[in-house]
């Protein structure tokens, strides 16, 4: 909305209240009241669903892709990792573009590009074309996901945000399991002899409908006083994240050669250089990509530490459980996906419940950490005690506990972190938070991979006893993370007490 100026000496006539609210909302960084914010939220959640779904559905499709395209192991690793790499690296930069150019506009760009790149994946004639399309998919997912966080903060009043984050958690849980189930169903069906290609075609109608609905029903929001993008900061951060994430994602499959350790060491220097660039931009009156004072604020710093630990635990647990179910117990992708169903159902239910329990504040998070930690302990006991007779059914009780605990912890934690951020910095914080999720997950997978494969040794596939032993040892790491989260949670400001 353009601002009307008045000549000097003339009296300002106050506009009607209905016209004043949008201006005051824009100055404060809040969106004017939206007629149907729930509808807008449901639409952007579809974008979050697609972004998460494509992380897991391609894991199931990887063997079929390799066989059909005659791909090498390195090619398949890039098909899987290329999406995650561009997704993790671009999150903060694209979130800040949403602040300046409009979150709805960037979300629409992301959904459109995601749909087009999904077509490119489905039609890929060889591994090179598929890898290129997957890189574009990751970039477009990065354009969608942080806008969801920001829109929840600016479209909804504070009392409605916990339920919105609960819905987001339910969507993430559904997408995680649906990726494995749907991937298994589509590949088993081999529709029209197309093998793995329907796992990408399924994105197209969802992307088209989401784009059309978002264009019509999602309001536009921007950060107040957002200025020209910080290109130097974006370049420095991109370099630092590439140096960090590439060895974490690629290191295990390549045997962790010397370059992975050199890259991790170089990332420390690159992050230091990024901090210097951002400090100069800020002190010179510019608009930095990340305001370093945000990371120095105790609530946000503690919250981000908890996010890193939480996603390190949950992502790594998914990895070793999938390996145990398929390689150790001989489950096919569909059977492994069905084994996750108890987790998904409970995660969905407790994510929604957590939004309704927001008045209990930090106690909900603490309960989630303890219940999830108990689930990890039960997994260790069952896997270690069952030996060669271990079955997926014996893991069901622990999956129920882990799902319930994470439903109460994951999305309320995201809400608690962003609740301490002012409206002017919500886009920036959303990008940092999304990046923390990806980096935490990558670090957790890298660390638990060392434990799991170290314990597994040279055991062959379907050696149930060896895989059960490796699972028990690795999940002890998850239990330790849950304990550390429980210790740190009391230092996170209690949003319920502050509202009271």
C-alpha angles and dihedrals in degrees: 000000000000119000117237116225125206130209117257113273097024122115119247113237109214112234121234116281092253089059095042096058097065091050094048090045091053093049091051093044094247124124117240113256111292120219095226111011091164091061092049090049093051090053096051090045087063087062091051089050092055093047093053095038093059092055092062106028092063091052087064093044096048098096092048091048091050093050095045098045095034088235126177122239088254091054092052091048089056091048088056100035099038091070093048094045098053090039093055096040098049101044101094095041094049092044089057091049086058089055092055106033099030131281094236091051093051091044090053090048089051096049092046093049091044090054094048093046090049088057088050090052093048092050097040109137095197143007095270093057091046093050091050092049091049091055089054090047090055092050092050092048088054088055092054107040106058091045087065092059092046094047092052089055097047103034100045131057116244095258092057098046098082091059090046091054088047088056089048090053091050090051092050091050092048092048092049094056096032088058091061097038096043092043091052093047095047095047092046090050092052090200111216089345090293095132109190099358097092090066086073099034089060089069094059102073091039091051094047094049092045092051093050094047093044091051090054106034110023113088121224120250133179136181113259115254092006109167141186113326116265098243095175091052091046091053093047093047093046091054092047094049093046090052090049104039101040096063091042093053099035101030101087097048092048095047094252098276123191094274092064092058092044089051092051091050091048090051090065090057091044092053089049089052090049090053091052092049092050092048091053093048091049096046091048091058096257130132107256123208089238123015103223092211087069090062091047093055107104098224093050094041092051091044093052091049089053091048091052092050094044095051092042086059102043098041093047091048090055090052099052094039091053091048091049094048096047106029098028105034096028098240118159117230092267092048091049090050091051089052088060092054096094089053092049095048094049093042090052093049097045093045089059091042091052090061090056091048093054091115088071090060118186094007089074090056092047091051090050093051092049095046092047091047090051089052091054091049091050089050091054092049095046096044093046094045101043097060114174092353095064114136133182090246091063089057093054097090092052091046089054091053094045091048093048093047095049092046089058093043114034107059098029085055091055089051092048092053095048092042088073094054124093120237093251091061101036094105092049092047091047091055093047090047093049090048090050089055092053097042092045090051092048093049092048092050091048094050097043091045089062091052096043099045091039090057092042094054113168096337112144125238116282092027091137096184093052093047091047091052091049091048092052093050094046096046088055083070089056091050090052091052091051090052091050090050090053090052094050099043096081088063092059112094112254107240093194092055091047092052089048 
